Amino acid sequence: MRLSEIMNMKVEVIDPGPSLDQAQSLMRQRRIHHLVVMDGKRVLGVLTEQALQRAVADGNTRVDEGMFRDVLTATPETTVKKAANLMRGGAVGALPVLDRQQRLAGIVTVSDLLDLIGRGAERPVAKSKRWTLKDRGVKPRSTLAAGRSAK
């Protein structure tokens, strides 16, 4: 499964200049935990709820002072498994999804991945019988027949 199948294409964005209070208000209104910080069409960073609270506690006032600048991103073709490993390895809660022209196409959050698992979209594949060369040409014996010959 690819991110294009599960990503949210309605991404809440913010400029780097507004106050952290404005960003916090936007997050509360939209009931979200991540804002993608953009300068025009270029992704500059991600502002998370935790980073926002930390920045306010440190006395910062603007979005660009509280955002994460080193942003992990993915493409719509990235597999869900790879995205989950990126998020876990980078300890991030969201991945902005960029298209081939490096434009913002969507976002995938930990909540999206948990929703996917909860829906059961990934069904386990039934294991097939594994054949080996030693079994080639040999008819399987029933356990009843095997028990009689042992007596």
Summary of the structure (lengths in Angstrom):
residues: 151
radius of gyration: 25.0
end to end distance: 54.4
largest distance: 87.5
contacts: 387
relative contact order: 0.18
helix: 39%
strand: 22%
